[in-house]
Every structure is written in structure tokens, then in C-alpha cells.
């Protein structure tokens, strides 16, 4: 099996050598990931061992994650269930396409019913299912599985979002940091952000005050009287909180442009990442988002009210992710995301939300409406006009 895995990585253009492959085999023989169970090594342990031995540069991590997910089809478990799902159940043979009328006939479950039903499916299911409406499988209308349709379900074993209706996602892959060196094709974003900048004189006397020098020289009967003033510094402080991964992948280029402009325009810029909704922690490096966490309460305590807070996110998610404890697609959060958004907006009264989704679709996304209410309608599109309006609000 592992030789096919090796060739999958090579096909994904990863610079994996035979020597590194042999190192992986040696690690398995020596029990680096612990003794093999009846069904083989735990997929988490094998993932980290294979990435450590086969990938020598962090820039290839995302490519490795994609190849790994493509080969193993997402056998990692989320939530508090201990039973693994056989990969055969999730193999893609067909992808269900339904008409709008057929989709409207499918009823969705509530949160508690969805979680309890999934628990029962783990206990009941013994084989692969395809095209059905009940069991974990593919190409059907069941709330559990891949490549089908359900207005509200748990996506399992699917490489990416198709209908944007999952309330939990089984597979977990690395996100990429936004590139803050992205060259801008236009100066419009930088000009829009510049409306927020305020300058103040501070520090040592470092530059000539020409007007005062002329005035004092004239008053001094023509004898030169040079006057110096402290250099002007941009004293605006910005806290940038950016949604990353999932549906935000569609907006990477535009968000990178904004991120680059912000890094250029604001001397005092602090940034953190979150996924879909803010919860009890955020991170600065997407490769290490679970090992290097920054508690949200610590961020609130660290920065004072002088900071202007800017959320950047499409606010497109299941409403459960905002309103339900445990609603995060990645882990079981103890408090609802709405609680954390309220804490942040109370701590930083000057705030705005920048949404890269076209403004015309906002009214059709329930989650966007919820976020708009939480941020007191301070949501603006990621357009030049939207940025200007947001910066005008923050500068008051």
C-alpha cells in the first residue's frame, strides 16, 4: 500500500526521494508511531510521521495535505466518536445532482437530532451505502457522507465544499497563511485604507519645521533661527482578524491584496486568523494553529481600546457555528461563537466587518444576516467603496 502512497506524492509534484521513503518504512518498523492495531496504524500518527520524514520544506505542507487526503480519503474522526469509518464507505462512484424542486423536498434535522442520529449510525452500519437517504455513504440525500445533497449535514470524506451546507466537517487539512507580500495590481485598496491613517508628532526632534523657522527668522531681524519638531508618525493601531480556509479559499487573492495594503499602510498592525467564526482561541501561523494557540481572552487583554478592529470574512457557514456551543466544524467549542464576537466588539468599540462575498448574495445567507446583527450592521463589501465607508466609520 505504501508504495502507491509514495507514487501519489510524486504525482502531486512533491520532491520525495526513495531515501526519505525508506526512512519512513524504517520508522514504522521501529515502532515510532506505536504498535499497529488490528486495522493498522492510527491515521493521525502516520500522517505526522510521513510528513516529518518525507517533506523537508514547510512550503510543501499544503500540497502534501492535499495528496494525503486524496489517497486516504479522510479517515480522521471529529467529535467524540471512537469508531472509525471504513474508507470503502466513502469511495466516490457518483456525485448526486438534484433539481431545485427535489432539493426543496428534503427535510433537514436540528442540531441535537443530527448529532444523536450520527451516533446511532455508527452503531448500526456494517457496510457501504450509496445513493441512499439514511446511512453514512456517498451520492445520496443522507445527512452523513459525501458527494450527495442534504440541506444540513455532516460532510465526511469529501475533498471540498460543494453546497456550503455542512454543519460539521470530518476531514481536516492545513490552511495556508495569507501572503502579505502580494503585489497589488491597483493602488485603489491602499488609497482606501489610507483614509484611516492619522498622524501625530511624537518622539525626538528629527525634522525641520519650515514654517516656524521662517517665522522665527523674520522675527529675529533676519538671523537664522532653525526650529525642529518631532517626526510625524502614523499612530493608528489596527487589529486585523481574518477568516481562513473553507469557503474563504475562493477569495484568497483579494484578501491577500488587502492584507498587503494593510501591512504597508499601518505601522501598528496586529493580525490573527480564525476559521468561519471566532471562538476561544485564534492563531498567527496556519501550519501550527493547534499547537500555537492564542486565547481570545488574552488578545482582548493585550490590546487596548485604541485599536481599531477589522474582521475579514465571508460569514458563510452554518448558523450553528455562530449560535450553538459545539457548533464549530473543527472542534467542540464550549461557548457559542456569538458570545466571542460580542466580547470582542465590546472590548474594541471601533470595529467593522469586511466581507469579500458579493453584496448581492448577503440577503440569501442566513449566517451573514446573523453576523450583521452581531456587529450592528457594520458589515461592508471588499470593494473600494466598501473599504472607504468602513475606514470613514473607523476614523470617527
N, C-alpha and C positions, 0 to 999 in steps of 0.2 A: 504494500500500500504506500509506503513512504517514498519509493522511487517515483511513483506517479505524482506525489506531492512535490518532490524536487523538480520534476519537469513542469509542473503547474507554475511554480515560482519562476522558473526560467522563461516560460512563455509569457509571463507578466513583465518581462524585461528587468527582473531583479538580478543583480550581479552576484549570484550564488555559485560558489565553486564546489567541486567534488570534495575538496579537503574540508570545507565547512559542513558539508553533508555528512561526512564520516565522523566529524566531531559531534554532530547531533546523535548519530547512532551510538557512539561511544557513551555519551551522556545517558542515553536510555538504558544501555546495558549496565552501566554503573549505578543505576537507580537514582539519578539526580532528581527525578520527579516522583520518587517514591515507588513502592511496589505496584505493579499493574493489577488492576482488579479483573474480575471475570470478563468485563466488557472492554477492557483496555485502560489506558491512562486517562486521567481526568483531563478534559479538553483545555481547561484553564492552565494547568501545569505544562501541558505540551505546547500550548501557544507561547508562553513566556520562554520556555527552553528553546524552542525552534527560532523564535525571534532573536534571542540572545546569540545563538550560535551561527545563524545564517545571515543576519542583517548587521552590517558594520557601520552604517551611517543613518542617523535619525531621519534624514530627508526621504529615505525609502520606507519608513514605517507605514505610511498610509497605503502605499502600493502593496506592501506585504499584507496589511489587514484585508484589503480587497481580495487578494489572491487566496488568503487563508479562508475567508468567508465563502468564496466561490467554491473552494474544494470541499470544505467540511459542512457547508450549508447551515451554519448557525446552530450548534448543539449546546450553546451555553444557556443556562437557565437564569431567568429573572424571577423575582418574587420569592416566596418562601416555600417553594415546592422542591422536593428532593428527587423526584423520579425523572430520569432523562427520557426524551422522546426519540425513538429510532429515526435515523436520517431518512430511511426509506419512506416514512410517512410524509416527508416534506419535499420529495423529489418532484420537480416541475415537469408534468407531462402536457398540461394545457393551462391556459390563462383565461379565466372567465370574463366575458364581456356581456353586460346586460343593458337593455334599453332603459331609459329613464322611468318608464312605466313599471317595468319589472323591479327596478331598484326600490321604487316607492312602496311596493307591497311587502318588503322585508322589514320586519319589526326589529327594533334594537332593544337590548337589555339595559337595565340600570347597572350602576357600578357594583353594588353588593351581589346582585344576581349573576353578573358576569364573572366575578371572582369565584363565587361558590360553584358555578357551573363548570368552570375550568378545572377546579379541584376534583369534581366528580368525573370529568372526562379522563383525568389522569388515572383514576381508579378503574374505570370501565373499559377503556380502549385497549385492544390487544393486537390490532393490525392496521395496515394502511387504509385510508379512506380518500376518495377523490370524487369531487363533484357533488358532495352531499351538503346537508344543512345543519348537521348536528355535531359530528366528531371533529377532532383535530385532523386537518388534511389540506388538500390543495384544490383549487379550481371550483370551489363551491360557494355556498352562501352561509356557511358556518361562521360564527364569530371568531373561531380559532384556526389559524393556519396561514396559507399563502396563496397568492395569485387568484383569489376569488373576490367576492364583494360582500360586505356587511356594513351597515351604517355606523356600527360601533363595535369594534372587536379588539382582539389581541393578535398582532402580526407576529408570525413565527416562521422563520426560515425563508424570508423573502429579502432580496438584496437591497431594495429601496422602496420608498413610499410610492403608491400608485394612486390611491383615492384620498389620502390625507384624513383618514377616519379612525385610525388605530388609537386606542387609549393606553396601550402598553406595547412595547416592542421587545421581543425576545432577544434578537441579535444585538450585539454591542460591538461597535467599531470605533476606531480613533477618529477624532475630528482634527482638522488642520487649523493652525493659527492663521489669522488674517495677516496678510503681508503688508507691513507698514512702510515698505519701500516702493510700493506700487507707483509707477509713473502715471501721472494724470494726463488724460488726453485733452482735458479742458481745465481752465483756471476758475470756472464758474463756482465749483464747490468751495474752493479756497476763499474766493471773494465773499460767498455767502456766510461762511463760518467767521470771516474776519469782522463781521458786524458785532460779534460778541466781545471782541477784544477791547480791553480798557487799559490805558497806560497810566502809570504813576511814577513820580520821581522818588527814587529810594537809593540808599547806599552812599558811597563816597562821591565827592565832586569829580566828575570824569569828563564832562563835555562843556564846550563853550556856550554861554548864554549870550548870543549875539545881540539881541535887542537890548538887554540890560547893560552890556558892555558899551554900546553906542551911546545910550542914555547917560551912563555914569561918566564916560569920557567927555561928552559935551558939557556936562555939569562941572567937570574938573578943569575947565579952561583949555581943553584940547589935550591934556596929558592922558596918555593911555591908561585906562582903568579896566583891566580884564576881570570879568565876572564868570565864574564857573558854577555849574549846577549838577546835581546828581543825574546820571544817565537815566533815560526813560526805560522802564521795564514793563512788559506785559504782565499784569498782576492777576489776570483771570485764571481761576482754578477750575478744572473740569474733571469730573468723574464719569468715565465712559463705560457703560455696561452693555456688552454685546452678546446677542444670541448667536450660537454657532451650531452647525450640524443640522441634519434632517432637512426640513423644507428651506432652511436658510442657504443650502447649497446652491439654490437657484439664483441667489443674489450675491454670491461671493465677490464678483468683480466690482459691483457698485459699492459694496460695503468697504472693500479694500481701498477704493478711491477716497471714500470719506475718511477712513482711518488714516490714510497717508496725509490727507489735508489737515486733519486734526493734529497729528503729530508735528506738522510744520507750523501751524498757526498758534498753538497753545504751548507755552513753555511749561506750565504746571498742568500736566495731563497724567491722570492715573486711569488704568483700564483693567477690566476683569471680564471673564467670559461666563456665560451661563447657557443652559440648553432649554429652549422653549419658555420656561418661566423661572424666575428667581426663587430659590429655596434657601436652606440654611447654610449653604456654602457656595463659593464661586472659585474660579481658578484663573491663573495667568498663562499657563502652558497647557495646551490641549493634550499633549503627549502624556502629561503626568497629572491629569485632572483628578484622579482618585488618590494619588499619593501626596500631592502638594495642594491641599485644600486651604482656602482662606474663609474662615467662618464669616458669614454675613454680618453677624453682630459685631465682630472685630472691625470690619470695614466701616460700619456705622460709627463706632467709637473712634476710629483712627482719623477720619476726616471731619472737619467742622462744617458749619452751615455756610461758610464762604464758598464751598464747592458747588458748581452748577452740575447737576446730574443729568446725563443723557442716556436713555435706553435706546438701543438699536436692535430691533427685532421685528419679525413679520407677524407676531402674535397669533400665529396659525397653529392650533393644537386642539386637542380635546378639551372641552371646558372642565373636565375632571382634573386636568393638570393644574388648573388655576384654583379650583374651589374645593377639591377633595384631598384630605390627608391621605397619603399613599398614592396620589394620582400621578406622580412623576413617572415617565416611561422608563427611567433608568434605575430608580431605587425607591424604597418605601419611605417617603418623607413624612415626618411626624406632624408637621403643620402645613396647612394649605398654602399654595403659592401666593394667594391673595393677601394673606397675613404678612408675608415678607415684603410684598410691594407696598403695602400701607406703611410698614415700618420705615422703609427707605424714603418714601415720599414725605413722611413726617420729619425724618431726620434732615432731608435736603429739600427745603421748601421751593427752591428754584430748580425745576426739573421739566423735562419734555421727553416724549417718546417719538423716535423716528422710525417709520415703517416703510421698508422697501417694497412691500406689496402694492400694486396699483390701487389707487384710492377708490376706483370704481367697484372693486370686489369687497371692500370692507363691510358693506351692509349685508353681505351674504355669509359672512363668517361669524358664527356665534361667539367664538373665543375673542375675536377682535372687539366686538361690542362690549364684552366683559372687561377687557383690558382698558378700553376707552373710559368706562365708568370708574375704574380703579384709579386712573391717572387724571380724572377730572376733565376729560375730553382734550387733554394736552397731547394729542397724537397728530403727527404731521408726516406727510409723504416724503420719501427720499428723492425730492426734486429740488431744483434751485429755489423755486418759490417756497416750497415747504420748509427748506432749511432757513431761508431768510425769515419766515414767520416764526420759526422756533427760536432762532437767535434773537429776534426782536423781543420775544416773550422773556427769554432768559436774561436779557440785558436790562430789564426794568428794575 
